[in-house]
Amino acid sequence: MAPTTARAARNTTDKGGHALIRRLAAGDADIDGLRGRLATAAERQPGLAGLRVWAEPVAAAADDPAAEERRTREIGRPVAGLARLTVLTYADGTADLLIVAHRDRLGRSGLGALADVAQGADVTVAFPAGPGPRPGTADWGLGARTGRGEPLRLPVPAARARVGDAKQAAAVARDAVAATLAHYRLADSAPFAVLVDDSVTRHTTTNPEDDEDAPSLAALALAVGTAEAGTDPSIGVFVVETGPDRYVPFTAAPFPVTVTVEVTPGRAPAAALATDDSVMAPVVAEQFAHVLGALLDAYALGTTDTALDEAARLPAAMAAEIAERGRTAGRTGFRPATVPAAFTGLVRAQPDAPAVSDHATTLTYRELAERGGRIAAGLRERGVAPGDHVAVCLGRDVDTVATMLGVMMAGAAYVPVDPAYPAERLAYTATDAAVKTVVTAAPDAGTFPGHPTVTTAELLASPPADGPAATDPAGIAYVIYTSGSTGRPKGVAVPHANVAALVDATREDLSLGSGDVWSFCHSSAFDFSVWEIWGCLLTGGHLVVVDADTARSPDDFHDLLSARGVTVLSQTPAAFAALQEADARKGTALAVRLVVFGGEPLDARMLQGWIRRHPATRCRLVNMFGITETTVHVTARTVTPGDVAAGSRSVGRALPGWSVSVRDRRGAVLPYGVPGEIWVGGAGVADRYLNQPELTAARFVHDPVTGTRQYRSGDLGRLAPDGRLDHLGRIDSQVKLRGFRIEPDEIRSVLLADPGVTAAAVTVHQAVAGDSATARLEAYVVVDGDRRVDDIRRRLASCLPAYMVPSTVTAIAALPLTVNGKVDPARLRELAEAAPRPAAAPAPAATGTGTVLGRVLSAWSEVLGETAEPDDDFFETGGNSLLAVRLSGALRRAGLPAISLRELYVHATPAELAALFARRTEDASA
């Protein structure tokens, strides 16, 4: 739908210009008579000498939009001398006299008097005694307009509103503008001014909280306050009372966004919006005008009990156009296939090419297919049938990949579980997924009670045999468990076709092929591994399996990338931050040509150093937004130096075959630029949550706007007119921490299950803004009786995977609440900082600043930002693998040896590290 926009000619007039439009009677439109009357008046009033009158025909009726566009263009033309007078004669026989003048040469009353003179009235035209105030200049006490884009002017549709006078119209306009800014989440950053005649009032409002219910228009009206006098408004609202004449208070928009409300008693106000395309794209301006008009109507009609999102809802056609803009058509010729079928095609094409390798073994495509076939045969011998679920509880080696392939070749779905997870979580996953069997590295029936286990070696002993394989692309390929707010993880069932579509959607754009070497460095229970494994093996690449210890050590990982010639690297931003530091230290050449970011929001500013060392001509950086429920990735954007400089939050357009849109709480499509919940549709939408039909129905929904199935992500975003998506974080309490999706409510649920805990809260604290390496989970508990915090933390560690165990657990007397009855995170931090620490033992002489222990303590405090004691455990006081890299650097700067992550896990306190360094010194001198 094309925007109904009148584009004025580029305006070179003074920003203080204004105009008057008078409808002429038939006789008054005579140009010669009008010129004669002005010449006669100039003999009595010399100030009117030299005025010229222009006559222009318009091939449209006076009320036609084309006529309005012509009037706008005429008003925008430059003014020479006192004023410019133009008579526009329309096709329907009517005519208008347009008078345009500089405000400091002729005031509003002067415009009317000059029109009277032109019609033969014997009146005196008054001229200002000196320069008058010009909207948008310091004379008004407001900021000057500096826009340089193409001028835009379009109507604000407020057809139902009725206002009595300028005072009432000003109040309605004030509230409507405030509500519009709140809808766009601009309330805290865009003060506005309302101008009636020459009186100016500045206003500000507050963004509504992200509550379950949208704020009412009445509540937003009450939230409007008066801005400070020095505040430069982003929006100016001119309220103009009209009579027989139409007054135009400006010839060029004096504010970034300028709104005019023309008030005619007993009629709907004629509102218009003026801006330029450097401030708002035309389609954005059209939508902004629609929202403003709807809210003008609502406030004028007194329907202020209406919720904001309901009052501001877009027309169906406009909503459909926006939804379509967020969709990217799938690639022509794509045919869904199962993962084994797609892999078999690669085996035929390049049987002897390396497929997967770990530190000890390399398998070609033929060998991997054969090993997968043996595993599939072994599973079938043990009763695994198509449609069954098989848990894969293995570390990271070639057999992990072969087992996943073998499970799918047997027609079953693999359920990856990390062997490092607590036994309780492993057992729950196996039970919830109703797995037929569990594949482990060693016999371990005790971890999975009630479920048979089998080792990879036992499966490989089976001879390869033909049998049923996954043949239906709509069948489930894998089930990955993610954090759940109920205290239990939830399984996401993903079909084969989704994986095939992901590979097809990215292959061409990312130039994925047989020449690439990929790293597989994430836990198989994290869906990023799906992209690493099958993105590589279904495009003919060579997959390098990275063991967990190497993946956690940036120095060792960097060495592996260099030694193995890795070209495609997938990273969470937090992990990449540590790798960047290693890269800067080492300076070793890398073959990496493509880095794919995912798992958590990317702050592009962190990439400055990498781009300097690895220019875009050699290494492409791609930011991809995605969700487990939508098959790993949804959008992609190549990060440019401009993105890095601006700290862009854009995650790009939807992948081919995917769609993104931004919705309000009712599922209505929101205008471009308005933040809301990201909905994802298309080829990546998962089948369901396992065993949770109600949650499935709530999150996987039929969309009446597009007629398709969509996933409600719970992520906050906003859509740009070109279909690019900005990712703004989570709407609910869910967080992404170092790539893992975590529901703090799940941790809280486990805390509340502790017999000594009566209340609990879990927050994420980032010690350094923008530095994801310093982010950590913090728990606060109200304890009943003598339950010890150490015991609570040990229980958490027995129930939750390590990445979900809070770094700190602090006992407090009561949870602090906001005025709305919610937990107050800021006051939680204050209580934690004020809590007394256990009395430290008297510091031995060995802790002096010049001693080994003293230097370790100093480096410790530098990294963690807190005073350290000799027996503090690094990982229990906020440390993590990324901060461990920084600790190693701080120790080197203190003149001490570097340490590996492995060593820090073993020697986790300053005292233990100091003892380690002392032993090294003794060994070196022996």
BALOBA-588115 format. One line per 8 residues: number of its first residue (from 0); their letters; for each residue x, y, z of C-alpha. Coordinates in steps of 0.2 Angstrom, whole numbers, always signed. Each point is the difference from the previous one (the first is absolute). Example, Ala and Ser with C-alpha at 12.3 -4.5 7.8 and 13.67 -1.06 7.14 Angstrom:
% residues 2
0) AS) +62 -22 +39 | +6 +17 -3
//
This chain:
% residues 926
0) MAPTTARA) +0 +0 +0 | +8 +16 -5 | +1 +14 +13 | -12 +14 -2 | +14 +13 +1 | +1 +17 -8 | +18 +4 -4 | +4 +18 +0
8) ARNTTDKG) +14 +7 -11 | +16 +1 +10 | -2 +15 +11 | +12 +15 +0 | -11 +12 +9 | +3 +7 +17 | -5 -12 +14 | -11 +14 +6
16) GHALIRRL) -11 +1 -15 | -19 -2 +2 | -15 +1 -12 | -18 +4 -1 | -13 -8 -13 | -16 +9 -4 | -14 -7 -11 | -4 +14 -13
24) AAGDADID) -17 +5 -6 | -2 -1 -19 | +3 +18 -3 | +15 +1 +12 | +10 -13 -11 | +2 +13 -14 | +19 +2 +0 | +1 +17 -8
32) GLRGRLAT) -13 +7 +12 | +10 -7 +15 | +16 +7 -6 | -8 +17 -3 | -7 +0 +18 | +17 -4 +7 | +8 +14 -10 | -13 +13 +6
40) AAERQPGL) +3 -6 +18 | +19 +2 -2 | -3 +19 -4 | -7 +2 +18 | +11 -13 +8 | +18 +0 -7 | +4 -16 +9 | -11 -9 -13
48) AGLRVWAE) +10 +6 -15 | +7 -13 -11 | -11 -14 +4 | -4 -12 -15 | -14 -12 -3 | +2 -17 -8 | -14 -9 -9 | +1 -19 -2
56) PVAAAADD) -13 -12 -6 | -3 -17 +9 | -7 -14 -10 | -10 -7 +15 | -14 +5 +11 | +3 +10 +15 | -3 -15 +12 | +10 -12 -10
64) PAAEERRT) +16 -7 +8 | +10 +6 -15 | -6 +18 +4 | +6 -2 +18 | +17 -6 -7 | +1 +16 -11 | -4 +11 +14 | +13 -8 +11
72) REIGRPVA) +13 +2 -14 | -5 +19 -3 | +2 +3 +19 | +17 -7 +0 | +7 +11 -14 | +13 +13 +5 | -6 +18 +4 | +8 +15 -6
80) GLARLTVL) -5 +17 +7 | -15 +3 +12 | -11 -15 -6 | -4 -11 -15 | -18 +0 -6 | -7 -14 -11 | -17 -3 -7 | -4 -18 -3
88) TYADGTAD) -15 -3 -11 | -7 -18 +1 | -9 -11 -13 | -17 +2 +9 | +1 +19 -2 | +5 +5 +18 | +16 +9 +4 | +11 +3 +15
96) LLIVAHRD) +12 +14 +4 | +16 -5 +8 | +10 +12 +10 | +17 -5 +6 | +12 +11 +10 | +14 +0 +13 | -7 +1 +18 | +12 +14 +4
104) RLGRSGLG) -7 +10 -15 | -18 -3 +2 | -10 -8 +15 | -15 -10 -1 | -12 +15 +1 | +10 +8 -14 | -3 -15 -11 | -18 +2 +2
112) ALADVAQG) +0 +19 -2 | +10 -2 -16 | -13 -12 -7 | -13 +12 +4 | +9 +14 -9 | +2 -12 -15 | -19 -1 +0 | -3 +18 +0
120) ADVTVAFP) -2 +4 +19 | +6 +17 +7 | +11 -7 +14 | +17 +3 +6 | +13 -14 +0 | +10 +0 +16 | +18 -5 +0 | +10 -7 +15
128) AGPGPRPG) +10 +13 +9 | +15 -12 +0 | +4 -18 -4 | -13 -12 +7 | +2 -17 +8 | +4 -14 -13 | -6 -17 +5 | +15 -12 +2
136) TADWGLGA) +13 +14 +4 | +7 +7 +16 | -13 +14 +0 | -12 -13 +5 | +12 -8 +12 | -1 -16 -11 | +13 -10 -9 | +2 +4 -19
144) RTGRGEPL) -5 -12 -13 | +14 -7 -10 | -8 -13 -11 | +7 -2 -18 | -10 -13 -7 | -15 +1 -12 | -14 +9 +7 | -16 -10 +4
152) RLPVPAAR) -17 +6 +5 | -15 -12 +2 | -17 +1 +8 | -3 -7 +18 | -17 -9 -1 | -10 +5 +15 | -17 +0 -9 | -11 -3 +16
160) ARVGDAKQ) +7 +13 +12 | -9 +15 +5 | +8 +14 +10 | -7 +17 +5 | +14 +12 +0 | +19 +2 -1 | +2 -3 +19 | -9 -17 -1
168) AAAVARDA) +9 -5 -16 | +17 +4 +9 | -5 -12 +14 | -6 -14 -12 | +16 +2 -11 | +11 +0 +16 | -7 -16 +6 | +0 -8 -18
176) VAATLAHY) +18 +4 -3 | +5 -6 +17 | -9 -17 -3 | +7 -2 -18 | +18 +3 +7 | -4 -13 +14 | -6 -12 -14 | +17 +2 -9
184) RLADSAPF) +9 -1 +17 | +7 +17 -4 | -8 +8 +15 | +16 +1 +10 | +11 +7 -14 | -12 +11 -10 | -7 +16 +9 | -12 +10 -9
192) AVLVDDSV) -8 +17 -1 | -17 +7 -2 | -2 +17 -8 | -16 +10 +0 | +2 +17 -8 | +16 +5 +7 | -1 -9 +17 | +11 -15 +2
200) TRHTTTNP) -1 -14 +13 | +13 -14 +0 | -6 -18 +5 | +8 -17 +4 | -8 -17 +4 | +6 -17 +6 | +1 -16 -9 | -12 -13 +7
208) EDDEDAPS) +6 -15 +10 | +1 -17 -9 | -15 -6 +10 | -12 -14 -6 | -14 +14 -3 | +4 +14 -12 | -3 +17 +8 | -16 +9 -2
216) LAALALAV) -1 +17 -9 | -6 +8 +16 | +16 -6 +9 | +11 +7 -13 | -9 +17 +0 | +4 +0 +19 | +18 -4 -4 | +3 +16 -10
224) GTAEAGTD) +11 +12 +9 | +8 +17 -4 | +18 -1 -7 | +14 +12 +6 | +1 +16 -9 | +17 -5 -8 | -7 -16 -8 | +1 +0 -19
232) PSIGVFVV) -16 -8 -6 | +0 -13 -14 | -18 +3 -4 | -9 +17 -2 | -19 +1 +0 | -8 +16 -7 | -18 +2 +5 | -8 +12 -12
240) ETGPDRYV) -18 +7 +1 | -7 +3 -17 | -14 +11 -7 | -4 +4 -18 | +19 -1 -3 | +12 -14 +2 | +15 +4 +9 | +16 -10 -3
248) PFTAAPFP) +12 +4 +15 | +16 -5 -9 | +7 -2 -18 | +13 -13 +5 | -1 -12 +15 | +9 +9 +14 | +1 -16 +11 | +6 -18 -5
256) VTVTVEVT) -18 -4 +1 | -13 +14 -2 | -19 -2 +3 | -13 +12 -5 | -17 -1 +8 | -12 +12 -9 | -16 +3 +11 | -16 +5 -7
264) PGRAPAAA) -14 +1 +13 | -13 -14 -2 | +11 -10 -13 | +13 -13 +1 | +18 +8 +1 | +10 -1 -16 | +16 -7 +6 | +16 -2 -10
272) LATDDSVM) +18 -6 +3 | +15 +7 -8 | +18 -7 +1 | +13 -6 -12 | +7 -17 -6 | +16 +2 +10 | -11 -1 +16 | -14 -12 -6
280) APVVAEQF) -1 -10 -15 | -17 +4 -9 | -8 -16 +5 | +5 +2 +18 | -7 +18 -1 | -16 -7 -7 | -2 -13 +14 | +5 +13 +14
288) AHVLGALL) -13 +12 -7 | -13 -14 +1 | +4 -4 +18 | +0 +18 +4 | -17 +3 -8 | -8 -15 +8 | +6 +7 +17 | -6 +17 -4
296) DAYALGTT) -17 -8 -3 | +0 -10 +16 | +5 +15 +11 | -12 +12 -8 | -14 -13 +2 | +4 -3 +18 | +3 -19 -3 | +15 +0 +12
304) DTALDEAA) -4 -16 +8 | +6 -8 -16 | +17 -9 +1 | +14 +8 -10 | +3 -14 -12 | -18 -2 -3 | -3 +18 -4 | +16 +1 -11
312) RLPAAMAA) -4 -16 -10 | +4 +1 -19 | -12 -3 -14 | +0 -18 -7 | +8 +5 -17 | +14 +9 +9 | +3 -14 +12 | +1 -13 -14
320) EIAERGRT) +12 +11 -10 | +12 +1 +15 | -1 -19 +3 | +4 -3 -18 | +15 +11 +1 | +7 -11 +14 | -1 -15 -11 | +14 -7 -11
328) AGRTGFRP) -5 -11 -14 | +7 -18 +0 | +13 -4 -13 | -7 -7 -16 | +2 -19 -2 | +2 -4 +18 | -7 -17 +4 | -1 -6 +18
336) ATVPAAFT) +10 -15 +5 | +5 -10 +15 | +18 +3 +7 | +6 -18 -4 | -7 +2 -18 | +9 +17 -2 | +16 -7 +7 | -1 -15 -12
344) GLVRAQPD) +1 +11 -14 | +16 +7 +6 | +7 -17 +3 | -3 -4 -18 | +7 +16 -6 | +17 +0 +11 | +2 -17 +8 | +18 +2 +4
352) APAVSDHA) +0 +18 +6 | +2 +3 +19 | -16 +1 +9 | +4 +1 +19 | +15 -1 +10 | +5 +2 +19 | +17 +0 +8 | +3 -19 -5
360) TTLTYREL) -11 -5 -14 | -6 +6 -17 | -15 -7 -9 | -3 +2 -19 | -18 +3 -6 | -1 -19 -5 | +7 -5 +17 | -12 +11 +10
368) AERGGRIA) -14 -7 -10 | +5 -18 +3 | +3 +3 +19 | -17 +9 +1 | -8 -15 -9 | +8 -12 +13 | -7 +10 +14 | -17 +0 -8
376) AGLRERGV) +0 -19 -2 | +5 -2 +18 | -14 +11 +6 | -12 -9 -10 | +6 -16 +7 | -4 +7 +17 | -18 +4 -5 | +2 +18 -6
384) APGDHVAV) -14 +4 -13 | -4 +15 -11 | -7 +14 +11 | +9 -6 +16 | +11 +12 +10 | +18 -5 +4 | +10 +10 +13 | +18 +3 -5
392) CLGRDVDT) +11 +3 +15 | +17 +2 -6 | +15 +12 +0 | +7 +8 -15 | +8 -12 -13 | -3 -7 -17 | -12 -13 +8 | -11 +13 +7
400) VATMLGVM) -4 +5 -18 | -1 -17 -7 | -12 -5 +14 | -12 +15 -4 | +1 -5 -18 | -3 -18 +4 | -15 +4 +11 | -8 +9 -15
408) MAGAAYVP) +5 -14 -12 | -10 -12 +11 | -15 +12 -2 | +0 +6 +18 | +4 +18 +7 | +15 +3 +10 | -1 +9 +17 | +17 +7 +4
416) VDPAYPAE) +4 +2 +19 | +16 +6 +7 | +9 -13 +11 | +6 +15 +11 | -18 +3 +5 | -6 -5 +18 | -7 -18 +1 | -17 +6 +4
424) RLAYTATD) -2 +11 -15 | +7 -14 -11 | -13 -12 +7 | -14 +12 -2 | +4 +3 -18 | +1 -18 -4 | -17 -3 +8 | -9 +15 -7
432) AAVKTVVT) +6 -4 -18 | -5 -19 +3 | +17 -5 -8 | +1 -18 -6 | +18 -1 +5 | +15 +11 +5 | +16 +0 -9 | +14 +3 +12
440) AAPDAGTF) +19 -1 -1 | +1 -13 +14 | -14 -12 +8 | -9 +11 +12 | -17 -6 +4 | -1 +9 +17 | +0 +17 -8 | -16 -5 -10
448) PGHPTVTT) -11 -11 +11 | -13 -9 -10 | +9 +3 -17 | +11 -12 -8 | +18 +7 -5 | +12 -6 -13 | +17 +6 -5 | +5 +6 -17
456) AELLASPP) +13 -14 +0 | -14 -13 +2 | -10 +8 -14 | +14 +0 -12 | +3 -18 +3 | -16 -3 -10 | +2 -3 -19 | -7 +13 -11
464) ADGPAATD) -17 -5 -7 | -14 +7 -10 | -15 +5 +9 | -13 +14 +3 | +8 +17 +0 | -7 +17 +2 | -10 +3 -16 | -13 +13 +5
472) PAGIAYVI) +7 +18 +0 | -14 +5 +12 | +6 -13 +13 | +10 +5 +15 | +19 +1 -2 | +4 +5 +18 | -7 +6 +17 | +10 +13 +9
480) YTSGSTGR) -4 +5 +18 | +0 +19 +5 | -3 +9 +16 | -18 +0 +6 | -9 +12 +13 | -8 -14 +9 | +16 -7 +7 | +2 -13 -13
488) PKGVAVPH) +8 +1 -18 | -12 -2 -15 | +4 -10 -15 | -1 +8 -17 | -4 -12 -14 | +8 +5 -17 | -4 -8 -17 | +13 -6 -13
496) ANVAALVD) -7 +13 -12 | +4 +14 +11 | +19 -5 +0 | +0 -2 -19 | -9 +17 -2 | +13 +9 +11 | +15 -7 -10 | -9 +4 -16
504) ATREDLSL) -3 +18 +6 | +18 +4 +5 | +10 -10 -12 | +1 +12 -15 | +1 +16 +10 | +14 -6 +12 | +9 -9 -14 | +0 -17 +9
512) GSGDVWSF) +8 -14 -9 | +12 -14 +0 | +15 +11 +2 | -5 +5 +18 | +6 -6 +17 | -12 +3 +14 | +2 -1 +18 | -12 -10 +11
520) CHSSAFDF) +4 +8 +17 | -17 +1 +9 | -9 -13 +11 | -11 -11 -11 | -14 +5 +12 | +1 +18 -6 | -9 +2 -16 | +15 +10 -7
528) SVWEIWGC) +7 -17 -3 | -13 -5 -12 | +6 +15 -11 | +18 -5 +2 | -2 -19 -4 | -13 +0 -13 | +4 +17 -8 | +17 -8 -3
536) LLTGGHLV) -4 -18 -5 | -15 +5 -11 | +11 +12 -10 | +15 -11 -2 | +12 +8 +13 | +12 -8 +12 | -6 +0 +18 | +13 +2 +13
544) VVDADTAR) -6 -6 +17 | +7 +11 +15 | +1 -8 +17 | -8 +9 +14 | +16 +4 +9 | +7 +8 -16 | -16 +9 -4 | +1 +8 +18
552) SPDDFHDL) +18 +6 -2 | +1 +15 -13 | +18 -2 -2 | -1 -19 -4 | -15 +3 -11 | +9 +13 -10 | +15 -12 -2 | -12 -13 -7
560) LSARGVTV) -9 +12 -12 | +17 +4 -7 | +7 -18 +0 | -15 -7 -8 | -4 +14 -13 | -17 +3 +6 | -10 +11 -12 | -17 +1 +8
568) LSQTPAAF) -2 +4 +18 | -16 +1 +10 | +1 +10 +17 | -11 +8 +13 | +6 +18 +2 | +5 -4 +18 | +12 -14 -5 | +6 +10 -15
576) AALQEADA) +5 +15 +12 | +13 -12 +8 | +6 -7 -17 | +3 +18 -6 | +11 +3 +15 | +10 -16 -4 | +1 +5 -18 | +7 +17 +4
584) RKGTALAV) +13 -8 +11 | +6 -13 -12 | -1 +8 -17 | +0 -17 -8 | -7 -1 -17 | -18 -7 -2 | -9 -7 -15 | -17 +5 +7
592) RLVVFGGE) -10 +8 -14 | -17 +0 +9 | -5 +3 +18 | -18 -4 +4 | -7 +8 +16 | -15 -7 +9 | -7 -6 +17 | -1 +18 +7
600) PLDARMLQ) -1 +18 -5 | +16 +7 -8 | +7 +17 +5 | +8 +4 -17 | +12 +13 +9 | +10 -15 +7 | +6 -5 -17 | +11 +15 -3
608) GWIRRHPA) +16 -8 +4 | -4 -16 -11 | -5 +11 -15 | +17 +9 +1 | +10 -17 +0 | -12 -9 -12 | -8 +12 -13 | -16 -4 -7
616) TRCRLVNM) +8 -4 -17 | +8 -15 +9 | -13 -5 +14 | -19 +3 -1 | -9 +2 +16 | -18 -5 +0 | -12 +4 +15 | -14 -13 +0
624) FGITETTV) -16 +1 +11 | -8 -17 +4 | -9 -11 +12 | -1 -18 +4 | -18 -1 -5 | +4 +8 -17 | +15 -11 -5 | +15 +9 +6
632) HVTARTVT) +0 +15 -12 | -14 +12 -6 | +9 +15 -7 | +17 +5 -6 | +10 +17 -1 | +18 +3 -6 | +8 +11 +13 | +8 +15 -8
640) PGDVAAGS) +12 +12 +7 | -14 +13 +1 | -10 -13 +11 | +15 -1 +11 | +2 +19 +2 | -19 +2 +3 | -2 -15 +12 | -14 -6 -12
648) RSVGRALP) -13 -12 +7 | -6 -6 -17 | +0 -19 -3 | -5 +3 -18 | -14 -7 -11 | -8 -17 +2 | +8 -15 -9 | -7 -6 -16
656) GWSVSVRD) -16 -10 +5 | -1 +8 +17 | -10 +16 +6 | +0 +12 +14 | -13 +12 +7 | -2 +10 +15 | -16 -1 +10 | -9 +7 +15
664) RRGAVLPY) -7 -10 +14 | -16 -5 -10 | +10 -5 -15 | -4 +15 -11 | +14 +6 -11 | +9 +16 +6 | +7 +14 -11 | +17 +1 -6
672) GVPGEIWV) +11 +6 +14 | -12 -5 +15 | +8 -13 +11 | -10 -15 +4 | +1 -19 +0 | +9 -9 -14 | -10 -13 -9 | +8 -12 -11
680) GGAGVADR) -8 -10 -15 | +6 -10 -14 | +11 -15 -3 | +8 +0 +17 | -14 -1 +12 | +1 -16 +11 | -13 -13 +1 | -4 +2 +18
688) YLNQPELT) +5 -1 +18 | +1 -18 +6 | -14 -5 +12 | -6 +18 +2 | -15 +3 -11 | -6 +15 +10 | +17 +9 -2 | +1 -6 -18
696) AARFVHDP) -17 +8 -4 | +5 +16 +9 | +16 +2 -9 | -2 -8 -17 | -16 +10 -6 | -10 +2 -16 | +2 +17 -6 | -15 +8 -8
704) VTGTRQYR) +10 +14 -9 | +11 -12 -10 | -11 -16 +1 | +16 -9 +6 | +6 -9 +15 | +12 +12 +11 | +10 -2 +15 | -1 +14 +14
712) SGDLGRLA) +18 +2 +5 | -2 +10 +16 | +14 +11 -7 | -1 +19 -2 | +3 +8 -17 | -4 +13 -13 | -2 -2 -19 | +8 +13 -12
720) PDGRLDHL) -9 +5 -17 | +12 -11 -9 | -4 -15 +10 | +16 +0 +11 | -3 -5 +18 | +7 +8 +16 | +2 -12 +14 | -3 +9 +17
728) GRIDSQVK) +1 -14 +12 | -13 -10 +9 | -18 +5 +5 | -1 -12 +14 | +13 -5 +13 | +9 -12 -11 | +18 +4 -3 | +14 -5 -11
736) LRGFRIEP) +16 -3 +9 | +16 -5 -10 | -11 -8 -13 | -12 -10 +12 | -18 +5 +1 | -5 +1 +19 | -16 +2 +8 | +4 +8 +17
744) DEIRSVLL) -17 -6 +6 | +6 -18 -3 | +15 +3 +12 | -12 +9 +12 | -12 -15 +0 | +15 -11 +5 | +4 +12 +14 | -17 +0 +7
752) ADPGVTAA) +0 -19 +0 | +14 +1 +13 | -8 -4 +17 | +9 +15 +8 | -5 +14 -13 | -16 +10 +2 | +3 +13 -14 | +12 +1 -14
760) AVTVHQAV) +5 +12 -15 | +13 -3 -14 | +7 +14 -10 | +14 +3 -12 | +13 +13 +4 | +13 +7 -12 | +14 +8 +9 | +6 +9 -15
768) AGDSATAR) -13 +7 -12 | +1 -7 -18 | +13 -14 +6 | -9 -16 +0 | +14 -9 +8 | -4 +8 +16 | -18 -5 +0 | -5 -12 +14
776) LEAYVVVD) -15 -8 +8 | -3 +5 +18 | -13 -8 +12 | -8 +8 +15 | -9 -11 +13 | -10 +3 +16 | +5 -14 +11 | -11 -8 +14
784) GDRRVDDI) +10 -8 +14 | +18 -3 +0 | +1 -6 -19 | +18 +4 -6 | +3 +9 -16 | +14 -12 -5 | -12 -14 +2 | -13 +9 -11
792) RRRLASCL) +13 +2 -14 | +6 -18 +1 | -18 -5 -3 | -2 +11 -15 | +16 -7 -7 | -7 -18 +2 | -16 +5 -10 | +5 +12 -13
800) PAYMVPST) +14 +1 -13 | +15 +10 +4 | -5 +15 -11 | -16 +2 +10 | +7 -1 +17 | +1 +18 +7 | +17 +7 +3 | -6 +7 +17
808) VTAIAALP) -14 -5 +12 | -3 +14 +12 | -11 -2 +16 | -11 +15 +3 | -14 +4 +13 | -13 +4 -13 | -2 +3 -19 | +0 +19 -4
816) LTVNGKVD) -15 +5 -10 | -4 +14 -12 | -16 +11 +3 | -8 -12 -13 | +3 -15 +11 | +14 -7 -10 | +17 -5 +5 | +12 +15 -1
824) PARLRELA) +17 -6 -8 | +9 +16 +4 | -4 -2 +19 | +5 -18 -1 | +17 +5 -5 | +1 +13 +14 | -4 -14 +12 | +13 -11 -7
832) EAAPRPAA) +13 +13 +1 | -5 +5 +18 | +0 -18 +6 | +14 -4 +12 | +13 -12 -7 | +6 -14 +11 | +15 +6 +11 | +16 -4 -9
840) APAPAATG) +14 -8 +9 | +14 +11 +5 | +10 +3 -16 | +17 -8 +1 | +16 +9 -4 | +0 -9 -16 | -14 +11 -7 | +10 +16 -1
848) TGTVLGRV) -1 +9 -17 | +17 -6 -5 | -2 -18 +4 | -7 -13 -12 | -16 -2 +9 | -2 +19 +1 | +2 +2 -19 | -12 -14 -3
856) LSAWSEVL) -13 +8 +11 | +3 +17 -9 | -3 -8 -17 | -15 -9 +7 | -8 +16 +6 | +4 +9 -16 | -10 -13 -10 | -15 -3 +11
864) GETAEPDD) -1 +18 +7 | -1 -6 +18 | +13 -2 +14 | +6 -17 +0 | +4 -12 +15 | +13 -14 -2 | -13 -14 +1 | -13 +8 -12
872) DFFETGGN) -5 -12 -13 | +1 +8 -17 | -15 -8 -8 | -11 +3 +16 | +4 +18 +1 | -6 +5 -18 | +14 -7 -10 | -3 -9 -17
880) SLLAVRLS) +10 -7 -14 | +1 +17 -9 | +6 +9 +16 | +12 -14 +2 | +9 +6 -16 | +1 +18 +8 | +7 -7 +16 | +14 -9 -10
888) GALRRAGL) +4 +17 -8 | -1 +9 +17 | +12 -13 +7 | +12 +3 -14 | +0 +19 +2 | +4 -3 +19 | +16 -10 -5 | -8 -17 +3
896) PAISLREL) -1 -15 -11 | -16 -2 -11 | -12 -13 +4 | -11 -11 -10 | -19 -2 +3 | +3 -18 +5 | +13 +5 +13 | -13 +13 +7
904) YVHATPAE) -13 -13 +2 | +12 -10 +11 | +8 +14 +9 | -15 +12 +2 | +5 +11 +15 | +14 +13 +1 | +8 -11 +14 | +0 -15 -12
912) LAALFARR) +7 +10 -14 | +14 +8 +10 | +5 -17 +6 | +0 -6 -18 | +11 +14 -5 | +12 -3 +14 | +2 -19 -5 | +4 +6 -18
920) TEDASA) +13 +11 +7 | +7 -14 +11 | +0 -12 -15 | +8 +12 -11 | +15 +4 +12 | +2 -19 +4
//
